[in-house]
Amino acid sequence: MKISGSAVAGLALLACCAINSSSAFVPLHTVTTSSTSTCTTNKLWSTTVKSGVEISPLNGADVGAAELDKNARTTSIEAGDINAATLEARRKAADYLSQYQGQSGAALVYSKLVEHGVTVVNGYSGGAVLPLLDQFHKKHPRHTKEKPASIQWITNSNEGNAGYIGEGYAKALPIKEGDKHKPVGVVVATSGPGVTNLITPLQDGLCDGVPMVVLCGQAATVAPPDAFQSAPAVALTEPCTKWSYQIKSAAEIPYVMEYAFYMARNGRPGPVFVDLPKDLQNQVLDQNLLQDFIDTNFHSNTPADYQFVRMKPRQRPDGTLFQSIFLGAEKGGLTTKQDRGLPFDVVYSDDLELPYKLEAVANPISDDPSADTHHADHHPTGKIVYTGRDGQNPEIVTKEGSLKDGALLDQLVTLIGRAKKPIIIAGQGCNDAAKELQEVAEILQIPVTTTLHALGCFDERHPLALNMMGMHGHPTPNYLVQESDLILCVGSRFDDRITGRMSDFAPEAKAAEQEGRGGVIHVDIRYTEKGKQVPPTYFVHSTGKAFLQTLRDKIKETTINPTTQAWLQRKAQLQQDFPVKVPEFPALDVPSEDGTTTVKKTPMSAQSVIAEMDRQLLAKEGEMDNSIFTTGVGIHQMVAAQLITWTQPRQMISSGSLGTMGVSLGYSIGAKLANWLKRVVSVDGDGSFNMSFTELKTVAEEKIPVKLLILDNESQMMVEYWQKLFQGGRLLAVRNSMNPDYGMLAGSFGIKSIFCDHQEDLEAKMNEFLYEDIDEPVLFHVKIERTPCLPLVAPGQPLDDMILEDYYREFDASAAPS
């Protein structure tokens, strides 16, 4: 009979079949298609062996795809035969691998990079990675006149900067509708110090959700212990990646690379690391290696503890069962994280060169996301979870619904429509949904504030724009978030830098929730973010784009008359009363160059320089839209976030959660490689720039026309200000008394430089910096005074308790920010 009932029963039946067929390892050549199982349920499996094709006990994986009906391979299999289903999964796995037969491990890696649309790779050389490195050479035999090398290789000054360039590329590469591949930054380096130098970029990428695939050489598997430049690369990188793995055989490389790219790009993006022993880079995928790989990994009783590739029974979204090609570890260990596997299947495509594709398979929508949070974090279900009172019932209840339709969606839309003081917090998850975000905000007349990584997803020239919120955010959004009766947070994880003291965050929304007139709606792609920081009234497990599209369409069907006029008047008044101020200084009389007279020179602040750059870019139509900005970490970073008028998604490229100094130059190179026709400006401080200026070598060598603005106050001013607030003004390790001559430094690499040390010259020199020598790199060295970046949310205080003026105030030293 046809299976019906719960998925649990079906999977239990599958386990029964597996046990009855064999409890020990079954080599490929012993698998038969005669049904000896005691299970008789029909249509248990969702794959079909074409009728009339003889599957003998000996042909196994050698039964080619050409002998099977490609359109029938994804329908259903009769008789619930565990052996037949296993054989079918093994055959698919072999078909997929056979496409790459004859290639070395290094060639396989390169082939998968091409397959995934990679066009730029940054890195550094080393002995353990030479086989892979050779694949990028334009004269390598794999490249021909008819099919030349399609990946641009760029050599960097060190592996750390290569990582930052990869991050900048991935952060800035635009995602367009219909694009076959999502952005990803790829970095190649050697073993040992090559790996350890990449730890900071990997952690930076993990904290900020940056899709990266990092490939490093490793000492050969036959090398003695403690061999030259060997290091426990996987153990080192596992805590700072979404997935880290060392290759065990060239045969698994196609699977490893697919999983690596999938993990990097999907769910909340992030970095993955693949360790490549040198001998396996040279190992060739021949028929014997392929057969051995299939025999070892694809049988009913593959141990799941540390096995990367294996079969595992799973359900498709339509509820049918199948033997998945399961990638990732189940139990975890020293080199794998627990419960971090995902089901895939081989599907047939129209690609003549590579007809077999490996695709991830989502669980049925009816499944409980909390049962497999790793799966849920990579396959958003569109579920809505309500936690609160049910009408007049004082007890807290939990209800579930769907974005597709239903009462819970209607209730959510009604709540938004009734709110008197709603606000949208747009996070990084809105960068792909700028159009939908604006439409929703305009229809409902809701003001929008953004996080650091979302700057530009809502054009700040729009009358509903609130600018950035948080620790160094504009005062108005901080006040409004605290006063709001309904917070709609889309694609942000409520980082501590935007909430202030968590216990005092959003008091009015919490009160409105109790009274049934508001609350917090949190939309996130990761199910594990539900209630992690802020308990939501409604949690929506969705991408920002899918949610905003659904909300837009729903409110267009509904008659909603916005009641936010008084709220918007409050916004306008706050913006008038609490602007971000630009420090000004009196002009000084200083001797002229020839010493015969005195001239007026007005000192500058970081704020005055950024404000002038912003003014000039806005003065010419389209110039701001055509600009991307990168920053290091410090006062210059927050001033840029405050005072640049952000107009486009992915326009601000910065290190957020980790706060990594020294990234701006690398980010700018990566951003320019991803957006060659756009102006890319690196806004950096002297402290940050000093950490990575060796990458000027790459700028000069590759003729990358980035614009480098250095705001030089000879200080790590952000930390210096904290020392004034919390350590009694005892300054230590925050002054840069011996900065280089940045003009001479640039000149040594053949890069043009400009210098400015007073306000009177700033306008002309800023114009030269922005609009002359468009196709050449330029370094602009600007001397500024030491000024703090205000406002600053008082550490350990609520979001609306801000330091607005630079004056002394008592603080608890234990509340000093990190």
C-alpha positions in Angstrom: 0.0 0.0 0.0 1.1 3.6 -0.4 2.7 5.1 2.7 0.7 7.5 4.7 0.9 9.0 8.1 3.8 10.8 9.8 7.3 11.2 8.6 8.5 9.6 11.8 6.7 6.4 11.0 8.2 6.3 7.5 11.7 6.8 8.8 11.2 4.2 11.4 10.1 1.8 8.7 13.2 2.7 6.8 15.4 1.9 9.7 13.5 -1.5 10.0 14.3 -2.3 6.4 18.0 -1.3 6.9 18.3 -3.6 9.9 16.5 -6.5 8.2 18.7 -6.2 5.1 22.0 -6.2 7.0 23.5 -4.8 10.2 27.0 -5.0 8.8 28.9 -3.2 6.1 27.6 -4.3 2.6 30.3 -3.8 -0.1 29.0 -2.6 -3.5 29.5 -5.8 -5.3 27.3 -7.7 -2.9 24.3 -5.4 -3.3 21.4 -7.1 -5.1 18.1 -5.8 -6.3 16.1 -8.8 -5.3 13.9 -7.9 -2.4 14.8 -10.0 0.7 13.5 -7.4 3.1 10.4 -8.2 5.2 9.1 -4.7 4.6 6.4 -4.6 1.9 5.3 -1.0 1.9 5.1 0.5 -1.6 6.4 3.8 -2.7 8.6 4.4 0.3 11.3 5.9 -1.8 11.3 8.9 -4.1 13.7 7.6 -6.7 13.0 5.2 -9.5 15.1 2.7 -11.3 13.9 2.6 -14.9 11.9 -0.5 -15.7 13.8 -2.8 -18.1 17.2 -1.9 -16.8 18.9 -4.9 -15.4 20.8 -4.2 -12.1 22.9 -7.2 -11.5 24.9 -8.0 -8.3 28.1 -7.2 -10.2 27.5 -4.0 -12.1 26.9 -1.8 -9.1 28.0 1.8 -9.6 29.2 0.9 -13.1 25.5 1.1 -14.3 25.8 4.5 -16.0 23.3 7.3 -16.1 22.8 6.8 -19.8 21.1 3.5 -19.0 18.6 5.1 -16.7 15.7 7.4 -17.6 16.9 10.7 -16.4 13.3 12.0 -15.9 12.3 9.0 -13.9 15.2 9.2 -11.4 13.3 11.6 -9.2 9.8 10.1 -9.0 9.1 7.0 -6.8 10.4 3.5 -6.3 8.2 0.5 -5.7 8.3 -2.1 -3.0 10.3 -0.1 -0.4 13.5 -2.0 -1.2 16.3 -0.7 1.0 18.9 -2.3 -1.2 17.5 -0.8 -4.4 17.2 2.6 -2.8 20.8 2.3 -1.5 22.0 1.2 -4.9 20.3 4.1 -6.6 21.9 6.6 -4.2 25.3 5.0 -4.8 24.8 5.1 -8.5 23.9 8.8 -8.4 27.0 9.5 -6.3 29.2 7.6 -8.8 27.6 9.4 -11.8 28.3 12.7 -10.1 31.9 11.8 -9.4 32.5 10.3 -12.8 32.2 13.8 -14.4 35.6 14.6 -12.8 37.4 11.4 -13.4 41.0 11.8 -14.5 41.6 15.1 -12.7 44.1 15.6 -9.8 43.0 16.9 -6.5 44.3 20.4 -7.3 42.6 20.3 -10.7 39.3 19.3 -9.0 39.5 22.3 -6.7 40.1 24.6 -9.6 37.3 23.1 -11.6 34.8 23.6 -8.7 35.9 27.2 -8.4 35.1 27.7 -12.1 31.9 25.8 -11.7 30.8 28.2 -8.9 31.5 31.3 -10.9 34.7 32.4 -9.1 36.5 35.0 -11.2 39.0 36.5 -8.6 41.2 34.7 -6.1 43.6 36.4 -3.7 46.4 34.7 -1.9 50.1 33.9 -1.2 52.4 31.2 -2.3 54.0 28.4 -0.4 55.4 24.9 -0.9 52.4 23.0 0.4 50.0 24.7 -2.0 52.1 24.6 -5.2 50.0 22.0 -7.0 46.8 24.1 -6.6 48.7 27.4 -7.2 49.9 26.0 -10.6 46.3 25.6 -11.8 45.9 29.4 -11.9 48.8 30.0 -14.2 47.7 31.1 -17.6 50.1 28.7 -19.3 48.9 25.6 -17.4 47.9 22.9 -19.8 44.3 23.0 -18.7 44.0 26.5 -20.2 43.8 26.7 -24.0 43.4 29.4 -26.6 39.8 28.4 -27.0 39.2 28.2 -23.2 41.7 30.5 -21.5 42.0 30.9 -17.7 38.8 32.5 -16.3 40.1 33.2 -12.8 42.2 36.3 -12.0 45.0 35.5 -9.5 46.2 38.3 -7.3 49.3 38.0 -5.1 49.1 39.9 -1.8 51.7 41.1 0.6 50.6 38.6 3.3 47.9 36.1 4.0 46.1 38.3 6.5 45.6 41.0 3.9 44.5 38.4 1.4 41.8 37.5 3.8 40.6 41.1 4.2 40.6 41.5 0.4 38.5 38.4 0.1 36.1 39.8 2.7 35.9 43.1 0.9 35.1 41.4 -2.3 32.4 39.3 -0.8 30.8 42.2 1.2 30.7 44.5 -1.8 29.8 42.3 -4.7 26.2 43.2 -5.6 23.5 40.5 -5.8 21.3 40.9 -8.8 18.0 39.2 -9.5 18.6 36.0 -11.6 22.3 35.7 -10.7 23.3 32.1 -10.8 25.8 32.4 -8.0 25.8 34.4 -4.8 28.9 36.4 -3.9 31.8 34.6 -2.2 35.4 35.6 -1.5 38.1 33.0 -2.2 41.5 33.0 -0.6 44.4 30.5 -1.2 47.4 30.2 1.0 50.0 27.7 2.2 50.2 25.6 5.4 51.6 26.6 8.8 52.0 30.4 9.1 49.8 30.8 6.0 46.9 29.3 8.0 47.6 31.1 11.2 47.9 34.5 9.4 44.3 33.9 8.2 42.7 33.4 11.7 41.7 37.1 12.1 40.1 37.4 8.7 38.2 34.2 9.3 36.9 35.3 12.7 36.1 38.7 11.2 34.1 37.1 8.5 32.3 34.7 10.9 31.3 37.6 13.1 29.9 39.7 10.3 28.4 37.0 8.1 30.9 37.2 5.2 30.8 34.4 2.6 34.4 33.1 2.1 36.0 29.9 1.0 39.6 29.7 2.2 41.8 27.0 0.8 45.2 26.2 2.3 47.9 23.6 1.6 49.0 21.2 4.3 51.9 18.8 4.8 51.4 15.5 3.0 49.4 12.8 4.8 52.6 10.6 4.7 54.8 13.4 6.3 56.3 12.7 9.7 54.9 14.3 12.8 55.7 18.0 13.2 56.8 18.2 9.6 58.0 21.6 8.2 55.2 24.2 8.2 52.6 21.7 9.3 49.9 23.0 11.8 46.6 21.7 13.2 44.8 23.8 10.6 41.3 22.4 11.1 41.5 22.5 14.9 42.7 26.1 14.7 40.1 27.3 12.2 37.1 25.4 13.4 36.1 27.9 16.0 36.2 30.8 13.6 34.4 29.2 10.6 31.0 27.8 9.7 32.8 24.6 8.7 36.4 23.4 8.6 37.6 20.2 7.0 40.7 18.4 5.9 40.6 16.4 2.7 40.9 12.6 3.1 40.9 11.6 -0.6 40.8 13.4 -3.9 37.6 11.6 -4.6 35.7 13.6 -2.0 36.8 17.0 -3.3 33.8 17.6 -5.5 31.5 16.9 -2.5 33.7 19.0 -0.2 33.8 22.0 -2.5 30.0 21.8 -3.1 29.4 21.8 0.6 31.9 24.5 1.3 30.3 26.9 -1.2 26.8 26.0 0.0 27.7 26.6 3.7 29.5 29.9 2.8 26.6 31.3 0.8 23.5 30.0 2.5 21.8 30.7 5.8 23.7 33.5 7.4 26.8 33.6 5.2 30.2 33.0 6.7 33.7 31.6 6.1 34.6 27.9 5.5 38.1 26.4 5.5 39.4 23.5 3.5 42.7 21.9 4.3 44.5 20.3 1.4 47.4 17.9 2.1 49.9 18.2 -0.7 49.9 14.6 -1.7 46.1 14.6 -2.2 46.4 17.7 -4.4 48.5 15.5 -6.7 46.3 12.4 -6.3 44.3 11.6 -9.4 40.6 10.6 -9.3 40.7 7.4 -11.4 38.2 4.5 -11.5 39.8 2.6 -8.7 39.8 5.6 -6.4 36.2 6.4 -7.3 35.1 2.8 -6.7 36.8 2.7 -3.4 35.2 5.9 -2.3 31.8 4.7 -3.2 32.3 1.4 -1.4 33.6 3.1 1.7 31.0 5.8 2.1 27.8 4.7 0.4 26.2 1.8 2.3 23.4 1.5 4.8 25.6 1.3 7.8 28.2 3.9 7.3 29.4 5.1 10.7 28.1 8.7 11.2 30.6 9.8 13.9 33.2 11.5 11.7 32.1 10.5 8.2 31.8 13.5 5.9 30.0 11.8 3.0 27.4 9.1 3.7 23.8 8.1 2.9 21.0 9.2 5.3 17.2 8.8 4.9 15.5 12.1 4.5 12.3 13.6 3.3 11.8 16.0 0.5 9.6 19.1 0.8 6.7 17.1 -0.6 7.1 14.5 2.1 8.5 11.6 0.1 11.4 9.7 1.5 14.7 9.1 -0.2 18.3 8.2 0.5 20.1 11.5 0.7 23.8 12.1 0.1 24.4 13.5 3.5 27.3 15.9 3.9 28.7 17.0 7.2 29.3 15.4 10.6 26.6 14.1 12.9 28.3 13.5 16.2 31.2 15.9 15.7 34.7 15.7 17.2 38.0 17.5 17.2 37.6 18.5 13.5 33.8 18.6 13.1 31.0 20.4 14.8 28.1 18.4 16.2 24.9 18.1 14.2 26.2 20.0 11.3 25.2 18.0 8.3 22.8 18.7 5.4 21.0 16.4 2.9 21.8 16.7 -0.8 20.7 14.8 -3.9 22.2 14.4 -7.4 19.9 15.9 -10.1 20.1 15.9 -13.8 20.6 19.2 -15.7 20.9 20.4 -19.3 24.5 21.2 -18.9 26.3 19.1 -21.5 29.7 19.3 -19.8 28.5 18.6 -16.2 25.0 17.1 -16.5 24.9 16.0 -12.8 24.5 18.6 -10.1 24.5 18.3 -6.4 21.6 20.2 -4.8 20.6 20.7 -1.2 17.2 19.3 -0.2 15.0 21.2 2.3 12.9 19.4 4.9 9.2 19.5 4.5 7.7 22.8 5.7 5.6 20.9 8.2 8.7 19.8 10.1 9.6 21.5 13.4 12.7 23.8 12.8 13.8 23.2 16.4 14.3 19.5 15.7 17.3 20.2 13.4 18.4 23.8 14.0 21.4 23.5 11.7 19.1 22.5 8.8 16.6 25.3 9.8 19.4 27.9 9.8 20.1 27.1 6.2 16.6 26.5 4.9 14.2 29.3 6.1 10.8 27.8 6.6 8.6 30.9 6.5 7.1 30.0 9.8 5.6 32.6 12.1 5.8 31.9 15.9 3.7 34.0 18.2 4.4 34.1 21.9 2.0 36.1 24.1 -1.5 36.3 25.4 -4.4 34.7 23.7 -7.1 37.4 23.8 -8.1 38.0 27.4 -6.4 34.8 28.6 -3.6 36.0 31.0 -1.6 32.8 30.3 1.3 33.0 27.8 0.7 30.8 24.8 2.7 29.9 21.6 1.0 29.7 18.2 2.5 28.9 14.9 1.6 30.0 11.4 3.1 30.6 8.0 4.1 33.5 5.8 2.1 31.8 3.0 -1.2 32.5 4.6 -3.3 32.1 7.6 -4.7 33.8 10.7 -1.3 34.4 12.3 -0.1 36.4 9.3 -3.3 38.4 9.3 -2.9 39.2 13.0 0.7 40.3 12.4 -0.3 42.6 9.6 -3.1 44.0 11.7 -0.8 44.7 14.6 1.6 46.6 12.3 -1.3 48.6 10.8 -2.7 49.6 14.2 0.6 50.7 15.8 0.8 54.4 16.6 4.6 54.6 17.0 6.1 51.9 14.8 9.8 51.7 13.8 11.7 49.5 11.4 15.2 48.4 12.4 16.8 47.3 9.1 19.7 44.9 9.5 22.1 43.3 7.0 19.3 41.0 5.9 17.7 43.9 4.2 20.6 44.6 1.8 19.0 42.4 -0.8 15.6 44.0 -0.3 16.0 47.8 -0.6 13.1 48.1 -3.0 10.7 46.1 -0.8 11.8 47.9 2.3 11.1 51.3 0.9 7.7 50.2 -0.4 6.6 48.8 3.0 7.9 51.9 4.8 6.1 54.3 2.4 2.8 52.4 2.5 2.7 52.2 6.2 4.5 55.5 6.9 7.0 53.9 9.2 10.4 55.5 9.8 13.5 53.3 9.2 16.8 53.1 11.1 19.6 50.9 10.1 22.5 49.0 11.6 26.1 49.5 10.6 26.1 46.7 8.0 22.8 47.8 6.6 23.7 51.4 5.9 22.4 52.4 2.5 19.7 49.7 2.2 17.3 52.6 3.0 18.3 55.8 1.1 19.1 58.4 3.8 17.8 61.2 1.5 14.3 59.7 2.1 12.0 61.7 4.5 11.4 58.4 6.5 15.1 57.8 7.0 16.5 57.8 10.6 20.2 57.0 9.9 22.2 54.6 11.9 21.2 53.6 15.5 23.2 52.2 18.3 26.3 53.0 20.4 27.5 55.8 18.1 24.2 56.1 16.2 22.2 59.3 15.6 20.3 60.4 18.7 16.9 60.4 16.9 16.6 56.6 16.1 17.9 55.8 19.6 15.2 57.9 21.2 12.5 56.6 18.9 13.4 52.9 19.4 12.9 53.4 23.1 9.6 55.2 22.6 8.3 52.9 19.9 5.2 50.7 20.6 6.1 48.3 17.7 9.6 47.4 16.6 9.9 45.6 13.3 13.4 44.2 13.2 14.3 42.7 9.9 17.6 40.9 9.3 19.4 42.0 12.5 20.3 39.9 15.5 19.9 42.6 18.1 23.7 43.0 18.7 24.6 44.6 22.0 26.0 47.6 20.1 22.4 48.5 19.0 20.5 47.7 22.2 22.4 49.4 25.0 21.6 47.8 28.4 19.5 44.8 27.4 17.2 44.9 30.4 16.1 48.5 29.5 15.8 48.0 25.7 12.5 48.9 24.1 10.4 49.5 27.2 7.4 51.0 25.4 7.2 48.0 23.0 7.3 45.6 25.9 4.5 47.5 27.6 2.5 47.6 24.3 2.9 43.9 24.0 1.3 43.3 27.4 -1.6 45.5 26.3 -2.0 43.8 22.9 -1.3 46.9 20.9 2.4 46.3 19.9 5.5 44.5 20.7 8.6 43.2 18.9 8.5 41.5 15.5 11.8 39.8 14.7 12.6 38.5 11.2 15.7 36.4 10.8 17.0 33.8 8.4 18.4 31.7 11.4 15.9 29.9 13.5 18.4 29.8 16.4 18.2 33.6 16.7 14.6 33.3 18.0 14.6 34.9 21.4 18.4 34.8 21.7 18.8 38.4 22.7 15.3 40.0 22.7 12.1 37.9 23.3 9.9 38.6 20.3 6.1 38.9 20.2 6.3 37.4 16.7 9.3 35.6 15.3 9.4 35.1 11.5 11.8 32.5 10.2 12.5 34.0 6.8 14.9 36.0 4.7 14.3 39.8 4.9 13.4 39.9 1.2 10.8 37.1 1.4 9.2 38.7 4.5 9.0 42.2 3.1 7.6 41.0 -0.2 4.9 39.1 1.6 4.1 42.0 3.9 4.0 44.4 1.0 1.6 42.2 -1.0 -0.6 41.6 2.1 -0.9 45.3 3.0 -1.8 46.1 -0.6 -4.7 43.7 -0.3 -5.8 45.3 3.0 -7.2 48.7 3.7 -4.7 50.3 6.1 -4.8 53.9 7.0 -1.5 54.8 8.7 -1.9 56.6 12.0 1.7 57.7 12.4 1.5 61.4 11.6 2.1 62.5 15.2 5.0 60.0 15.4 6.6 61.4 12.3 6.3 64.9 13.7 8.1 63.6 16.8 10.8 62.3 14.5 11.3 65.6 12.8 11.5 67.5 16.1 14.1 65.2 17.5 16.2 65.5 14.3 16.1 69.3 14.7 16.9 69.2 18.4 19.6 66.6 18.3 21.8 66.7 15.1 25.2 65.1 15.0 27.5 68.0 15.6 30.7 68.7 13.7 33.5 70.1 16.0 34.9 73.4 14.9 38.1 75.2 15.8 39.2 78.8 15.7 41.6 79.9 12.9 45.2 80.1 14.0 47.8 82.6 12.8 50.8 80.6 11.6 53.9 81.7 9.7 53.8 81.6 5.9 56.1 79.3 4.0 58.6 82.0 3.3 58.4 83.3 6.9 57.6 86.9 5.9 54.1 87.0 7.2 51.3 85.1 8.9 48.4 83.2 7.4 45.2 81.9 8.8 44.9 78.2 9.2 41.9 76.4 10.7 42.5 73.0 12.3 40.2 70.2 11.2 38.3 67.3 12.8 37.5 63.9 11.4 33.9 65.2 11.3 34.7 68.3 9.2 36.7 66.2 6.7 34.0 63.6 6.2 31.3 66.3 6.0 33.1 68.0 3.2 33.6 64.7 1.3 29.9 64.0 1.7 28.9 67.5 0.5 31.0 67.3 -2.6 29.7 63.8 -3.6 26.1 64.9 -3.1 26.7 68.1 -5.1 27.1 66.1 -8.3 24.2 63.9 -9.4 24.9 60.2 -9.2 28.3 60.5 -7.6 27.3 59.3 -4.1 25.3 56.4 -5.6 28.4 55.4 -7.5 30.6 55.3 -4.5 31.6 52.6 -2.0 33.3 53.3 1.3 35.5 51.0 3.4 36.8 51.8 6.9 39.1 50.6 9.5 38.0 50.6 13.2 38.0 53.7 15.4 36.7 57.3 15.4 37.0 57.6 11.6 34.8 54.5 11.2 31.9 55.8 13.4 32.2 59.4 12.0 31.9 58.0 8.5 28.9 56.0 9.5 27.3 59.1 11.0 28.0 61.8 8.4 28.1 60.1 5.0 24.7 60.1 3.4 24.2 56.4 2.6 22.2 55.8 -0.5 22.9 52.2 -1.8 23.0 48.8 -0.2 26.5 47.4 0.4 27.9 50.9 0.3 29.5 50.7 3.7 32.2 48.0 4.1 33.4 47.8 7.7 34.3 45.4 10.5 31.4 45.3 12.9 31.3 42.7 15.5 35.0 41.9 15.8 36.1 45.5 15.3 39.3 44.6 13.4 41.7 47.4 12.9 43.8 47.4 9.7 41.0 46.1 7.3 40.1 49.1 5.3 42.9 49.0 2.7 42.2 45.3 2.0 38.5 45.8 2.0 38.9 48.6 -0.5 40.9 46.5 -2.9 38.3 43.7 -2.7 35.4 46.1 -3.1 37.1 47.7 -6.2 37.7 44.2 -7.7 34.0 43.5 -7.3 32.8 46.9 -8.5 35.4 48.1 -11.0 33.3 50.9 -12.4 32.5 52.4 -9.0 34.6 54.8 -6.9 35.9 53.1 -3.9 37.1 55.3 -1.0 39.0 53.8 2.0 38.3 56.0 5.0 41.1 55.1 7.5 42.8 56.3 10.6 46.5 56.4 11.0 46.4 53.6 13.6 44.4 51.2 11.4 46.4 52.1 8.2 49.7 51.4 10.0 48.7 47.8 10.5 48.4 46.9 6.8 49.9 49.5 4.6 52.1 46.8 3.0 49.2 46.1 0.8 50.1 49.3 -1.1 52.3 46.8 -3.0 49.2 45.1 -4.4 47.5 48.4 -5.2 50.6 49.5 -7.2 51.3 46.1 -8.8 47.8 45.5 -10.0 47.1 49.2 -10.7 43.9 49.2 -8.6 42.5 52.7 -8.6 41.3 53.0 -5.0 41.1 56.3 -3.2 42.8 56.2 0.3 41.8 58.8 2.8 44.0 58.8 6.0 42.6 60.8 8.9 45.8 61.3 11.0 45.5 62.4 14.6 48.5 60.4 15.8 46.2 58.5 18.1 43.9 55.6 18.7 41.3 58.2 19.6 38.4 55.9 20.4 40.4 54.1 23.1 42.0 57.3 24.2 38.6 58.7 24.9 37.6 55.7 27.0 40.8 56.0 29.0 39.8 59.6 29.8 36.3 58.4 30.8 37.2 55.3 32.8 40.9 55.3 33.7 41.3 58.8 35.0 42.9 60.1 31.8 45.9 57.9 32.2 46.9 57.4 28.5 48.8 54.3 27.5 49.4 52.6 24.1 47.1 55.0 22.3 49.5 57.6 20.7 51.4 57.2 17.4 54.2 59.6 17.9 56.3 58.2 15.0 54.0 57.9 12.0 55.6 57.6 8.7 55.5 60.3 6.1 52.5 58.9 4.2 53.3 60.9 1.1 56.8 59.4 0.9 55.4 56.0 1.6 52.9 56.3 -1.2 55.6 57.7 -3.5 57.8 54.7 -2.8 55.2 52.6 -4.5 54.6 55.1 -7.3 51.2 56.1 -5.9 50.1 59.8 -6.1 49.6 61.5 -2.7 47.9 64.7 -1.5 48.4 66.5 1.8 46.1 68.8 3.7 46.5 70.2 7.3 44.0 73.1 7.4 40.3 73.8 6.6 41.1 76.5 4.0 42.7 74.1 1.6 40.3 71.2 2.2 37.7 71.9 -0.4 40.1 72.1 -3.3 42.2 69.2 -2.3 39.1 67.0 -1.6 37.9 67.8 -5.1 41.3 66.7 -6.5 41.2 63.5 -4.5 37.7 62.6 -5.6 37.5 63.7 -9.2 41.0 63.9 -10.6 43.1 60.8 -11.6 40.0 58.6 -11.6 41.8 55.7 -13.0 44.8 55.9 -10.7 45.2 55.1 -7.0 45.5 58.2 -4.8 46.5 58.6 -1.1 45.1 61.7 0.7 46.8 62.4 4.0 44.8 64.7 6.2 46.1 66.0 9.6 43.2 66.4 12.1 42.7 67.2 15.7 41.9 64.6 18.4 38.1 64.7 18.8 35.8 62.1 20.2 32.9 60.6 18.2 29.7 61.7 19.7 27.0 60.8 20.5 28.1 57.8 22.5 25.6 55.6 24.4 26.9 55.7 27.9 28.4 52.2 28.6 26.2 50.0 30.6 23.3 52.4 30.2 20.0 52.3 28.2 20.0 53.1 24.5 18.6 56.6 25.1 21.2 57.6 27.7 23.8 59.2 25.4 26.8 61.4 25.9 26.0 64.3 23.5 28.6 66.8 24.5 32.3 66.4 25.3 32.3 67.1 29.0 33.4 65.2 32.2 30.9 62.8 33.7 31.3 60.1 36.4 31.2 56.5 35.1 31.5 53.0 36.5 34.9 51.8 35.3 33.6 48.2 35.2 31.1 49.3 32.5 33.9 50.4 30.1 33.2 49.0 26.6 35.3 46.4 25.0 
